[in-house]
Amino acid sequence: MVGALLGAALWGTWILGLVFARHYLSANAAGIFSVGHTAAGGILFLTAAVANAYIPAVLRNPRSLRPVVNGLLLTVAISVVSTLGLVVLGPTIFTHIYGPRYLLSRTLFLALGLSVSLVSCATFVLWAARAQTMRHVIGQRTLYLIMPVGLVMEVALGVFWHSSALAIAMGPGVAVTVGVVVGLLVDAFQRSTNPTAGVEY
């Protein structure tokens, strides 16, 4: 249940970008953004398959980080290749599919791809950590901070930083990064004051 709630907060951070685009952008710009957002969102589902494939190996090797590193590297590789594919082919493909009014820039595809890639990596780390393999690397309390902080940060960014589609596209990636930094800082502080704090459940 805890993992599901944390995962929902993490994916909610990505989904909010679409909500803010619909609210703050013009109808045409919001439509264009939604096409790019939907296309980039496919990266989440592609990389989710990596977590499904690697979690059994993570559970079988609770004291080894190798399955985690391998899974994370594969997640990064899929994200990078998919993002490059969107940047190079996306504008042409989606203009042909939706018509000339839906002209998505390569910059927008890049921003969306980078944002969703960060969310994808955080998703894999979440499930690897919940499988208790990473308890000596990242404390359980850190997980409880990263996802909610990222969600709150995305809400703040959406409210105060929505001047363009590019800003809204970058929001989820920035929010997740801030959540990770805050969580790691808190985890480092806890470990410095109490060496066992980071590994408690």
Backbone as JSON Lines, residues from 0, in Angstrom:
{"i":0,"aa":"M","n":[0.82,-1.2,0.0],"ca":[0.0,0.0,0.0],"c":[0.86,1.26,0.0]}
{"i":1,"aa":"V","n":[1.92,1.25,0.83],"ca":[2.82,2.41,0.88],"c":[3.49,2.62,-0.47]}
{"i":2,"aa":"G","n":[3.98,1.53,-1.06],"ca":[4.62,1.64,-2.36],"c":[3.66,2.17,-3.43]}
{"i":3,"aa":"A","n":[2.41,1.72,-3.37],"ca":[1.42,2.18,-4.34],"c":[1.16,3.67,-4.18]}
{"i":4,"aa":"L","n":[1.08,4.14,-2.96],"ca":[0.84,5.56,-2.71],"c":[2.02,6.41,-3.16]}
{"i":5,"aa":"L","n":[3.23,5.93,-2.88],"ca":[4.42,6.66,-3.32],"c":[4.52,6.69,-4.84]}
{"i":6,"aa":"G","n":[4.2,5.55,-5.46],"ca":[4.21,5.5,-6.91],"c":[3.16,6.43,-7.52]}
{"i":7,"aa":"A","n":[2.0,6.49,-6.88],"ca":[0.94,7.38,-7.37],"c":[1.38,8.84,-7.27]}
{"i":8,"aa":"A","n":[2.06,9.18,-6.17],"ca":[2.56,10.56,-6.02],"c":[3.59,10.87,-7.09]}
{"i":9,"aa":"L","n":[4.43,9.89,-7.4],"ca":[5.48,10.1,-8.4],"c":[4.89,10.27,-9.79]}
{"i":10,"aa":"W","n":[4.0,9.38,-10.18],"ca":[3.38,9.49,-11.51],"c":[2.43,10.67,-11.57]}
{"i":11,"aa":"G","n":[1.84,11.02,-10.43],"ca":[0.99,12.21,-10.39],"c":[1.77,13.47,-10.71]}
{"i":12,"aa":"T","n":[3.04,13.48,-10.32],"ca":[3.9,14.61,-10.64],"c":[4.01,14.8,-12.14]}
{"i":13,"aa":"W","n":[4.12,13.69,-12.87],"ca":[4.19,13.75,-14.33],"c":[2.85,14.17,-14.93]}
{"i":14,"aa":"I","n":[1.77,13.6,-14.44],"ca":[0.45,13.86,-15.01],"c":[0.02,15.31,-14.82]}
{"i":15,"aa":"L","n":[0.44,15.94,-13.72],"ca":[0.04,17.32,-13.45],"c":[0.48,18.28,-14.54]}
{"i":16,"aa":"G","n":[1.56,17.95,-15.23],"ca":[2.01,18.81,-16.32],"c":[0.91,19.01,-17.36]}
{"i":17,"aa":"L","n":[0.2,17.95,-17.67],"ca":[-0.88,18.02,-18.64],"c":[-2.03,18.88,-18.11]}
{"i":18,"aa":"V","n":[-2.3,18.76,-16.82],"ca":[-3.36,19.55,-16.19],"c":[-3.03,21.04,-16.27]}
{"i":19,"aa":"F","n":[-1.8,21.38,-15.95],"ca":[-1.4,22.79,-15.98],"c":[-1.41,23.34,-17.41]}
{"i":20,"aa":"A","n":[-1.01,22.52,-18.37],"ca":[-1.02,22.97,-19.76],"c":[-2.44,23.3,-20.2]}
{"i":21,"aa":"R","n":[-3.37,22.44,-19.85],"ca":[-4.76,22.68,-20.22],"c":[-5.31,23.93,-19.54]}
{"i":22,"aa":"H","n":[-4.83,24.21,-18.34],"ca":[-5.36,25.34,-17.57],"c":[-4.75,26.68,-18.0]}
{"i":23,"aa":"Y","n":[-3.45,26.69,-18.29],"ca":[-2.75,27.95,-18.5],"c":[-2.46,28.28,-19.97]}
{"i":24,"aa":"L","n":[-2.38,27.29,-20.83],"ca":[-2.05,27.55,-22.22],"c":[-3.32,27.78,-23.04]}
{"i":25,"aa":"S","n":[-3.14,28.36,-24.22],"ca":[-4.26,28.51,-25.12],"c":[-4.75,27.14,-25.58]}
{"i":26,"aa":"A","n":[-5.94,27.09,-26.15],"ca":[-6.51,25.81,-26.56],"c":[-5.6,25.09,-27.54]}
{"i":27,"aa":"N","n":[-5.08,25.82,-28.53],"ca":[-4.22,25.2,-29.53],"c":[-2.9,24.73,-28.92]}
{"i":28,"aa":"A","n":[-2.3,25.6,-28.09],"ca":[-1.04,25.23,-27.45],"c":[-1.22,24.05,-26.51]}
{"i":29,"aa":"A","n":[-2.34,24.02,-25.79],"ca":[-2.61,22.9,-24.89],"c":[-2.8,21.61,-25.67]}
{"i":30,"aa":"G","n":[-3.45,21.7,-26.84],"ca":[-3.62,20.52,-27.67],"c":[-2.3,19.98,-28.17]}
{"i":31,"aa":"I","n":[-1.44,20.88,-28.6],"ca":[-0.1,20.48,-29.04],"c":[0.68,19.85,-27.9]}
{"i":32,"aa":"F","n":[0.6,20.47,-26.73],"ca":[1.31,19.95,-25.55],"c":[0.8,18.55,-25.21]}
{"i":33,"aa":"S","n":[-0.51,18.35,-25.28],"ca":[-1.07,17.05,-24.9],"c":[-0.58,15.94,-25.82]}
{"i":34,"aa":"V","n":[-0.39,16.25,-27.1],"ca":[0.15,15.25,-28.03],"c":[1.56,14.85,-27.62]}
{"i":35,"aa":"G","n":[2.41,15.84,-27.35],"ca":[3.78,15.55,-26.93],"c":[3.83,14.85,-25.59]}
{"i":36,"aa":"H","n":[2.97,15.27,-24.67],"ca":[2.94,14.68,-23.34],"c":[2.53,13.21,-23.41]}
{"i":37,"aa":"T","n":[1.53,12.91,-24.21],"ca":[1.08,11.53,-24.37],"c":[2.17,10.67,-25.0]}
{"i":38,"aa":"A","n":[2.83,11.21,-26.01],"ca":[3.91,10.46,-26.66],"c":[5.06,10.19,-25.69]}
{"i":39,"aa":"A","n":[5.47,11.22,-24.95],"ca":[6.56,11.05,-24.0],"c":[6.15,10.13,-22.85]}
{"i":40,"aa":"G","n":[4.87,10.15,-22.48],"ca":[4.41,9.29,-21.4],"c":[4.59,7.81,-21.7]}
{"i":41,"aa":"G","n":[4.68,7.48,-22.98],"ca":[4.94,6.09,-23.34],"c":[6.25,5.58,-22.76]}
{"i":42,"aa":"I","n":[7.2,6.48,-22.52],"ca":[8.49,6.08,-21.94],"c":[8.28,5.5,-20.54]}
{"i":43,"aa":"L","n":[7.32,6.06,-19.79],"ca":[7.03,5.53,-18.46],"c":[6.62,4.07,-18.53]}
{"i":44,"aa":"F","n":[5.78,3.74,-19.49],"ca":[5.28,2.38,-19.59],"c":[6.35,1.42,-20.13]}
{"i":45,"aa":"L","n":[7.21,1.92,-21.01],"ca":[8.32,1.09,-21.49],"c":[9.27,0.75,-20.35]}
{"i":46,"aa":"T","n":[9.62,1.76,-19.55],"ca":[10.58,1.53,-18.46],"c":[9.94,0.79,-17.29]}
{"i":47,"aa":"A","n":[8.63,0.88,-17.14],"ca":[7.97,0.13,-16.06],"c":[8.17,-1.36,-16.26]}
{"i":48,"aa":"A","n":[8.29,-1.78,-17.51],"ca":[8.54,-3.2,-17.79],"c":[9.91,-3.62,-17.25]}
{"i":49,"aa":"V","n":[10.86,-2.69,-17.21],"ca":[12.18,-3.0,-16.67],"c":[12.07,-3.32,-15.18]}
{"i":50,"aa":"A","n":[11.3,-2.51,-14.46],"ca":[11.11,-2.77,-13.03],"c":[10.46,-4.13,-12.82]}
{"i":51,"aa":"N","n":[9.45,-4.45,-13.62],"ca":[8.8,-5.75,-13.49],"c":[9.76,-6.9,-13.75]}
{"i":52,"aa":"A","n":[10.7,-6.68,-14.68],"ca":[11.65,-7.74,-15.02],"c":[12.75,-7.9,-13.97]}
{"i":53,"aa":"Y","n":[13.15,-6.8,-13.35],"ca":[14.31,-6.85,-12.46],"c":[13.96,-7.03,-10.99]}
{"i":54,"aa":"I","n":[12.75,-6.71,-10.57],"ca":[12.41,-6.83,-9.16],"c":[12.58,-8.26,-8.64]}
{"i":55,"aa":"P","n":[12.21,-9.31,-9.4],"ca":[12.49,-10.67,-8.9],"c":[13.98,-10.9,-8.63]}
{"i":56,"aa":"A","n":[14.84,-10.4,-9.52],"ca":[16.29,-10.54,-9.3],"c":[16.73,-9.74,-8.09]}
{"i":57,"aa":"V","n":[16.11,-8.58,-7.89],"ca":[16.43,-7.76,-6.71],"c":[16.05,-8.5,-5.45]}
{"i":58,"aa":"L","n":[14.89,-9.14,-5.43],"ca":[14.43,-9.87,-4.25],"c":[15.28,-11.11,-3.99]}
{"i":59,"aa":"R","n":[15.77,-11.75,-5.05],"ca":[16.6,-12.94,-4.88],"c":[17.99,-12.59,-4.37]}
{"i":60,"aa":"N","n":[18.42,-11.34,-4.55],"ca":[19.76,-10.92,-4.13],"c":[19.65,-9.69,-3.24]}
{"i":61,"aa":"P","n":[19.1,-9.85,-2.02],"ca":[18.8,-8.7,-1.18],"c":[20.01,-7.91,-0.71]}
{"i":62,"aa":"R","n":[21.21,-8.47,-0.82],"ca":[22.4,-7.76,-0.35],"c":[23.28,-7.29,-1.51]}
{"i":63,"aa":"S","n":[22.82,-7.5,-2.73],"ca":[23.62,-7.11,-3.9],"c":[22.96,-5.94,-4.62]}
{"i":64,"aa":"L","n":[23.79,-4.98,-5.02],"ca":[23.29,-3.84,-5.77],"c":[23.38,-4.04,-7.28]}
{"i":65,"aa":"R","n":[23.97,-5.16,-7.71],"ca":[24.15,-5.37,-9.14],"c":[22.83,-5.37,-9.91]}
{"i":66,"aa":"P","n":[21.78,-6.09,-9.45],"ca":[20.52,-6.04,-10.19],"c":[19.92,-4.64,-10.24]}
{"i":67,"aa":"V","n":[20.12,-3.87,-9.18],"ca":[19.61,-2.51,-9.15],"c":[20.34,-1.63,-10.16]}
{"i":68,"aa":"V","n":[21.66,-1.74,-10.18],"ca":[22.46,-0.94,-11.11],"c":[22.13,-1.33,-12.55]}
{"i":69,"aa":"N","n":[22.04,-2.64,-12.81],"ca":[21.74,-3.09,-14.17],"c":[20.36,-2.6,-14.61]}
{"i":70,"aa":"G","n":[19.39,-2.72,-13.72],"ca":[18.04,-2.27,-14.06],"c":[17.97,-0.77,-14.27]}
{"i":71,"aa":"L","n":[18.68,-0.03,-13.43],"ca":[18.68,1.42,-13.57],"c":[19.36,1.85,-14.86]}
{"i":72,"aa":"L","n":[20.47,1.2,-15.2],"ca":[21.16,1.52,-16.45],"c":[20.28,1.21,-17.66]}
{"i":73,"aa":"L","n":[19.54,0.11,-17.6],"ca":[18.64,-0.23,-18.71],"c":[17.51,0.79,-18.8]}
{"i":74,"aa":"T","n":[17.01,1.24,-17.65],"ca":[15.98,2.27,-17.63],"c":[16.5,3.56,-18.27]}
{"i":75,"aa":"V","n":[17.71,3.94,-17.91],"ca":[18.32,5.14,-18.49],"c":[18.5,4.97,-20.0]}
{"i":76,"aa":"A","n":[18.97,3.8,-20.41],"ca":[19.22,3.56,-21.84],"c":[17.92,3.66,-22.64]}
{"i":77,"aa":"I","n":[16.86,3.02,-22.15],"ca":[15.57,3.07,-22.85],"c":[15.05,4.51,-22.89]}
{"i":78,"aa":"S","n":[15.21,5.22,-21.79],"ca":[14.74,6.61,-21.73],"c":[15.48,7.5,-22.71]}
{"i":79,"aa":"V","n":[16.8,7.35,-22.77],"ca":[17.62,8.18,-23.66],"c":[17.29,7.89,-25.12]}
{"i":80,"aa":"V","n":[17.24,6.61,-25.48],"ca":[16.95,6.23,-26.86],"c":[15.55,6.72,-27.26]}
{"i":81,"aa":"S","n":[14.58,6.54,-26.36],"ca":[13.21,6.97,-26.66],"c":[13.12,8.48,-26.81]}
{"i":82,"aa":"T","n":[13.83,9.21,-25.93],"ca":[13.82,10.67,-26.01],"c":[14.45,11.14,-27.31]}
{"i":83,"aa":"L","n":[15.56,10.54,-27.69],"ca":[16.2,10.9,-28.96],"c":[15.28,10.6,-30.14]}
{"i":84,"aa":"G","n":[14.56,9.47,-30.05],"ca":[13.62,9.14,-31.11],"c":[12.52,10.17,-31.23]}
{"i":85,"aa":"L","n":[12.02,10.65,-30.08],"ca":[10.99,11.69,-30.11],"c":[11.53,12.99,-30.7]}
{"i":86,"aa":"V","n":[12.75,13.34,-30.29],"ca":[13.33,14.6,-30.77],"c":[13.56,14.56,-32.28]}
{"i":87,"aa":"V","n":[14.07,13.45,-32.76],"ca":[14.42,13.35,-34.18],"c":[13.2,13.1,-35.06]}
{"i":88,"aa":"L","n":[12.33,12.2,-34.63],"ca":[11.22,11.77,-35.49],"c":[9.87,12.36,-35.09]}
{"i":89,"aa":"G","n":[9.75,12.76,-33.84],"ca":[8.47,13.2,-33.32],"c":[7.78,14.29,-34.11]}
{"i":90,"aa":"P","n":[8.45,15.41,-34.38],"ca":[7.79,16.49,-35.11],"c":[7.21,16.06,-36.46]}
{"i":91,"aa":"T","n":[7.97,15.26,-37.2],"ca":[7.49,14.81,-38.51],"c":[6.33,13.84,-38.39]}
{"i":92,"aa":"I","n":[6.48,12.86,-37.5],"ca":[5.46,11.83,-37.37],"c":[4.13,12.41,-36.9]}
{"i":93,"aa":"F","n":[4.18,13.24,-35.86],"ca":[2.92,13.72,-35.29],"c":[2.28,14.82,-36.12]}
{"i":94,"aa":"T","n":[3.07,15.52,-36.9],"ca":[2.47,16.48,-37.84],"c":[1.69,15.75,-38.92]}
{"i":95,"aa":"H","n":[2.22,14.61,-39.38],"ca":[1.51,13.82,-40.38],"c":[0.25,13.18,-39.78]}
{"i":96,"aa":"I","n":[0.33,12.78,-38.52],"ca":[-0.82,12.12,-37.89],"c":[-1.93,13.11,-37.57]}
{"i":97,"aa":"Y","n":[-1.57,14.24,-36.96],"ca":[-2.58,15.18,-36.46],"c":[-2.81,16.38,-37.36]}
{"i":98,"aa":"G","n":[-1.93,16.61,-38.32],"ca":[-2.1,17.74,-39.22],"c":[-1.11,18.85,-38.92]}
{"i":99,"aa":"P","n":[-1.0,19.82,-39.83],"ca":[0.02,20.87,-39.71],"c":[-0.18,21.8,-38.51]}
{"i":100,"aa":"R","n":[-1.39,21.85,-37.96],"ca":[-1.6,22.71,-36.8],"c":[-0.91,22.16,-35.56]}
{"i":101,"aa":"Y","n":[-0.64,20.86,-35.56],"ca":[0.02,20.24,-34.41],"c":[1.51,20.08,-34.7]}
{"i":102,"aa":"L","n":[2.18,21.21,-34.77],"ca":[3.61,21.21,-35.02],"c":[4.35,21.3,-33.7]}
{"i":103,"aa":"L","n":[4.9,20.19,-33.25],"ca":[5.62,20.14,-31.98],"c":[7.1,20.38,-32.23]}
{"i":104,"aa":"S","n":[7.69,21.25,-31.46],"ca":[9.11,21.56,-31.63],"c":[9.97,20.46,-31.01]}
{"i":105,"aa":"R","n":[11.17,20.33,-31.53],"ca":[12.11,19.37,-30.97],"c":[12.49,19.74,-29.54]}
{"i":106,"aa":"T","n":[12.51,21.04,-29.25],"ca":[12.84,21.48,-27.89],"c":[11.79,21.01,-26.89]}
{"i":107,"aa":"L","n":[10.52,21.07,-27.28],"ca":[9.46,20.6,-26.4],"c":[9.56,19.1,-26.19]}
{"i":108,"aa":"F","n":[9.83,18.36,-27.25],"ca":[10.0,16.91,-27.11],"c":[11.18,16.59,-26.19]}
{"i":109,"aa":"L","n":[12.25,17.36,-26.31],"ca":[13.43,17.13,-25.47],"c":[13.1,17.38,-24.0]}
{"i":110,"aa":"A","n":[12.4,18.49,-23.72],"ca":[12.03,18.81,-22.34],"c":[11.12,17.74,-21.75]}
{"i":111,"aa":"L","n":[10.13,17.32,-22.53],"ca":[9.22,16.28,-22.05],"c":[9.96,14.96,-21.86]}
{"i":112,"aa":"G","n":[10.85,14.63,-22.8],"ca":[11.6,13.38,-22.69],"c":[12.5,13.35,-21.48]}
{"i":113,"aa":"L","n":[13.19,14.46,-21.21],"ca":[14.07,14.51,-20.04],"c":[13.26,14.42,-18.74]}
{"i":114,"aa":"S","n":[12.12,15.11,-18.7],"ca":[11.29,15.08,-17.5],"c":[10.79,13.67,-17.21]}
{"i":115,"aa":"V","n":[10.23,13.04,-18.24],"ca":[9.67,11.71,-18.02],"c":[10.79,10.69,-17.75]}
{"i":116,"aa":"S","n":[11.98,10.92,-18.28],"ca":[13.11,10.04,-17.99],"c":[13.49,10.08,-16.52]}
{"i":117,"aa":"L","n":[13.48,11.27,-15.94],"ca":[13.77,11.4,-14.51],"c":[12.7,10.72,-13.67]}
{"i":118,"aa":"V","n":[11.45,10.86,-14.08],"ca":[10.36,10.18,-13.37],"c":[10.51,8.67,-13.5]}
{"i":119,"aa":"S","n":[10.91,8.2,-14.67],"ca":[11.11,6.77,-14.9],"c":[12.21,6.21,-14.0]}
{"i":120,"aa":"C","n":[13.33,6.92,-13.93],"ca":[14.44,6.47,-13.08],"c":[14.03,6.46,-11.61]}
{"i":121,"aa":"A","n":[13.3,7.49,-11.19],"ca":[12.83,7.54,-9.8],"c":[11.87,6.4,-9.52]}
{"i":122,"aa":"T","n":[11.06,6.03,-10.51],"ca":[10.13,4.91,-10.34],"c":[10.88,3.61,-10.11]}
{"i":123,"aa":"F","n":[11.93,3.37,-10.89],"ca":[12.71,2.14,-10.71],"c":[13.38,2.12,-9.34]}
{"i":124,"aa":"V","n":[13.96,3.26,-8.96],"ca":[14.64,3.33,-7.65],"c":[13.63,3.09,-6.53]}
{"i":125,"aa":"L","n":[12.43,3.63,-6.68],"ca":[11.39,3.44,-5.67],"c":[11.12,1.96,-5.44]}
{"i":126,"aa":"W","n":[10.89,1.22,-6.52],"ca":[10.55,-0.19,-6.36],"c":[11.75,-1.03,-5.93]}
{"i":127,"aa":"A","n":[12.94,-0.65,-6.37],"ca":[14.13,-1.36,-5.91],"c":[14.34,-1.14,-4.42]}
{"i":128,"aa":"A","n":[14.12,0.08,-3.97],"ca":[14.28,0.39,-2.54],"c":[13.2,-0.28,-1.72]}
{"i":129,"aa":"R","n":[11.98,-0.32,-2.25],"ca":[10.91,-0.99,-1.52],"c":[11.18,-2.48,-1.41]}
{"i":130,"aa":"A","n":[11.98,-3.03,-2.33],"ca":[12.36,-4.43,-2.25],"c":[13.48,-4.66,-1.25]}
{"i":131,"aa":"Q","n":[13.9,-3.61,-0.56],"ca":[14.84,-3.64,0.56],"c":[16.28,-3.9,0.16]}
{"i":132,"aa":"T","n":[16.56,-3.88,-1.12],"ca":[17.94,-4.08,-1.56],"c":[18.8,-2.86,-1.26]}
{"i":133,"aa":"M","n":[18.21,-1.67,-1.35],"ca":[19.0,-0.44,-1.26],"c":[18.98,0.19,0.13]}
{"i":134,"aa":"R","n":[18.62,-0.57,1.15],"ca":[18.44,0.04,2.46],"c":[19.73,0.64,3.02]}
{"i":135,"aa":"H","n":[20.89,0.14,2.58],"ca":[22.16,0.71,3.06],"c":[22.61,1.88,2.19]}
{"i":136,"aa":"V","n":[21.89,2.14,1.1],"ca":[22.23,3.26,0.21],"c":[21.27,4.41,0.41]}
{"i":137,"aa":"I","n":[19.99,4.07,0.5],"ca":[18.96,5.1,0.64],"c":[17.98,4.65,1.73]}
{"i":138,"aa":"G","n":[17.8,5.47,2.74],"ca":[16.95,5.12,3.87],"c":[15.48,5.13,3.5]}
{"i":139,"aa":"Q","n":[14.71,4.36,4.28],"ca":[13.28,4.3,4.03],"c":[12.62,5.66,4.2]}
{"i":140,"aa":"R","n":[13.09,6.43,5.17],"ca":[12.51,7.75,5.39],"c":[12.74,8.66,4.18]}
{"i":141,"aa":"T","n":[13.85,8.44,3.49],"ca":[14.13,9.23,2.29],"c":[13.05,9.02,1.25]}
{"i":142,"aa":"L","n":[12.63,7.77,1.07],"ca":[11.57,7.48,0.12],"c":[10.28,8.18,0.49]}
{"i":143,"aa":"Y","n":[10.0,8.23,1.79],"ca":[8.77,8.87,2.23],"c":[8.8,10.38,1.97]}
{"i":144,"aa":"L","n":[9.98,10.94,1.74],"ca":[10.11,12.37,1.46],"c":[10.14,12.69,-0.03]}
{"i":145,"aa":"I","n":[10.9,11.89,-0.79],"ca":[11.16,12.22,-2.19],"c":[9.88,12.4,-2.98]}
{"i":146,"aa":"M","n":[8.98,11.42,-2.9],"ca":[7.79,11.45,-3.75],"c":[6.82,12.57,-3.36]}
{"i":147,"aa":"P","n":[6.47,12.72,-2.07],"ca":[5.57,13.83,-1.71],"c":[6.19,15.2,-1.96]}
{"i":148,"aa":"V","n":[7.48,15.36,-1.68],"ca":[8.13,16.65,-1.93],"c":[8.11,16.96,-3.42]}
{"i":149,"aa":"G","n":[8.37,15.96,-4.24],"ca":[8.31,16.16,-5.68],"c":[6.93,16.57,-6.14]}
{"i":150,"aa":"L","n":[5.89,15.94,-5.58],"ca":[4.52,16.28,-5.95],"c":[4.17,17.7,-5.56]}
{"i":151,"aa":"V","n":[4.53,18.08,-4.33],"ca":[4.25,19.44,-3.85],"c":[5.03,20.45,-4.69]}
{"i":152,"aa":"M","n":[6.27,20.12,-5.03],"ca":[7.09,21.01,-5.83],"c":[6.49,21.21,-7.22]}
{"i":153,"aa":"E","n":[5.94,20.14,-7.8],"ca":[5.31,20.25,-9.12],"c":[4.08,21.15,-9.06]}
{"i":154,"aa":"V","n":[3.31,21.05,-7.98],"ca":[2.16,21.94,-7.82],"c":[2.62,23.39,-7.76]}
{"i":155,"aa":"A","n":[3.69,23.64,-6.99],"ca":[4.21,25.0,-6.87],"c":[4.73,25.51,-8.21]}
{"i":156,"aa":"L","n":[5.45,24.65,-8.93],"ca":[5.97,25.06,-10.23],"c":[4.83,25.33,-11.21]}
{"i":157,"aa":"G","n":[3.81,24.5,-11.17],"ca":[2.7,24.7,-12.08],"c":[1.96,26.0,-11.82]}
{"i":158,"aa":"V","n":[1.87,26.37,-10.55],"ca":[1.16,27.6,-10.19],"c":[1.98,28.84,-10.52]}
{"i":159,"aa":"F","n":[3.29,28.78,-10.26],"ca":[4.11,29.98,-10.37],"c":[5.04,30.0,-11.6]}
{"i":160,"aa":"W","n":[5.18,28.86,-12.32],"ca":[6.13,28.8,-13.44],"c":[5.44,28.13,-14.63]}
{"i":161,"aa":"H","n":[4.54,28.85,-15.25],"ca":[3.76,28.29,-16.36],"c":[3.71,29.25,-17.54]}
{"i":162,"aa":"S","n":[4.79,30.0,-17.72],"ca":[4.81,31.03,-18.76],"c":[4.81,30.46,-20.17]}
{"i":163,"aa":"S","n":[5.2,29.2,-20.33],"ca":[5.27,28.6,-21.66],"c":[5.1,27.09,-21.56]}
{"i":164,"aa":"A","n":[4.86,26.46,-22.7],"ca":[4.76,25.01,-22.74],"c":[6.07,24.37,-22.32]}
{"i":165,"aa":"L","n":[7.18,25.0,-22.67],"ca":[8.49,24.46,-22.3],"c":[8.67,24.45,-20.78]}
{"i":166,"aa":"A","n":[8.26,25.51,-20.11],"ca":[8.37,25.57,-18.65],"c":[7.51,24.49,-18.0]}
{"i":167,"aa":"I","n":[6.3,24.31,-18.5],"ca":[5.42,23.28,-17.94],"c":[5.98,21.89,-18.19]}
{"i":168,"aa":"A","n":[6.59,21.69,-19.37],"ca":[7.18,20.39,-19.69],"c":[8.35,20.06,-18.78]}
{"i":169,"aa":"M","n":[9.13,21.06,-18.42],"ca":[10.29,20.84,-17.56],"c":[9.91,20.65,-16.1]}
{"i":170,"aa":"G","n":[8.71,21.1,-15.72],"ca":[8.29,21.07,-14.33],"c":[8.43,19.73,-13.63]}
{"i":171,"aa":"P","n":[7.88,18.64,-14.16],"ca":[7.97,17.36,-13.47],"c":[9.41,16.89,-13.22]}
{"i":172,"aa":"G","n":[10.28,17.08,-14.22],"ca":[11.67,16.69,-14.04],"c":[12.35,17.5,-12.95]}
{"i":173,"aa":"V","n":[12.11,18.81,-12.95],"ca":[12.68,19.67,-11.91],"c":[12.13,19.28,-10.54]}
{"i":174,"aa":"A","n":[10.82,19.02,-10.47],"ca":[10.19,18.68,-9.2],"c":[10.75,17.39,-8.61]}
{"i":175,"aa":"V","n":[10.89,16.36,-9.45],"ca":[11.43,15.09,-8.98],"c":[12.88,15.25,-8.53]}
{"i":176,"aa":"T","n":[13.66,16.05,-9.28],"ca":[15.05,16.29,-8.9],"c":[15.13,16.99,-7.55]}
{"i":177,"aa":"V","n":[14.28,17.98,-7.34],"ca":[14.25,18.67,-6.04],"c":[13.88,17.7,-4.93]}
{"i":178,"aa":"G","n":[12.9,16.83,-5.19],"ca":[12.5,15.84,-4.2],"c":[13.64,14.91,-3.84]}
{"i":179,"aa":"V","n":[14.39,14.46,-4.84],"ca":[15.54,13.58,-4.59],"c":[16.61,14.29,-3.76]}
{"i":180,"aa":"V","n":[16.91,15.54,-4.13],"ca":[17.94,16.3,-3.41],"c":[17.53,16.51,-1.96]}
{"i":181,"aa":"V","n":[16.27,16.91,-1.74],"ca":[15.79,17.12,-0.37],"c":[15.85,15.82,0.42]}
{"i":182,"aa":"G","n":[15.39,14.73,-0.2],"ca":[15.42,13.45,0.49],"c":[16.83,13.01,0.86]}
{"i":183,"aa":"L","n":[17.77,13.16,-0.06],"ca":[19.15,12.75,0.2],"c":[19.81,13.63,1.26]}
{"i":184,"aa":"L","n":[19.49,14.93,1.27],"ca":[20.02,15.81,2.3],"c":[19.5,15.42,3.68]}
{"i":185,"aa":"V","n":[18.22,15.13,3.76],"ca":[17.64,14.7,5.04],"c":[18.25,13.37,5.47]}
{"i":186,"aa":"D","n":[18.42,12.46,4.51],"ca":[19.01,11.15,4.81],"c":[20.44,11.3,5.3]}
{"i":187,"aa":"A","n":[21.21,12.19,4.65],"ca":[22.6,12.41,5.07],"c":[22.65,13.01,6.47]}
{"i":188,"aa":"F","n":[21.73,13.93,6.76],"ca":[21.69,14.53,8.1],"c":[21.34,13.48,9.15]}
{"i":189,"aa":"Q","n":[20.39,12.62,8.85],"ca":[20.01,11.58,9.8],"c":[21.16,10.61,10.05]}
{"i":190,"aa":"R","n":[21.87,10.27,8.99],"ca":[22.99,9.34,9.15],"c":[24.12,9.97,9.95]}
{"i":191,"aa":"S","n":[24.31,11.29,9.8],"ca":[25.38,11.95,10.54],"c":[25.06,12.04,12.03]}
{"i":192,"aa":"T","n":[23.78,12.14,12.36],"ca":[23.4,12.22,13.77],"c":[23.1,10.87,14.39]}
{"i":193,"aa":"N","n":[22.7,9.91,13.52],"ca":[22.37,8.57,13.99],"c":[22.7,7.58,12.88]}
{"i":194,"aa":"P","n":[23.84,6.89,12.95],"ca":[24.29,6.0,11.86],"c":[23.28,4.95,11.45]}
{"i":195,"aa":"T","n":[22.36,4.57,12.33],"ca":[21.38,3.54,12.0],"c":[20.09,4.11,11.45]}
{"i":196,"aa":"A","n":[19.98,5.44,11.4],"ca":[18.71,6.05,11.0],"c":[18.36,5.72,9.57]}
{"i":197,"aa":"G","n":[19.33,5.66,8.69],"ca":[19.06,5.47,7.29],"c":[18.61,4.06,6.91]}
{"i":198,"aa":"V","n":[18.78,3.09,7.84],"ca":[18.44,1.72,7.48],"c":[17.23,1.2,8.25]}
{"i":199,"aa":"E","n":[16.56,2.05,8.97],"ca":[15.4,1.62,9.73],"c":[14.2,1.46,8.8]}
{"i":200,"aa":"Y","n":[13.26,0.62,9.23],"ca":[12.02,0.4,8.48],"c":[10.83,0.76,9.35]}
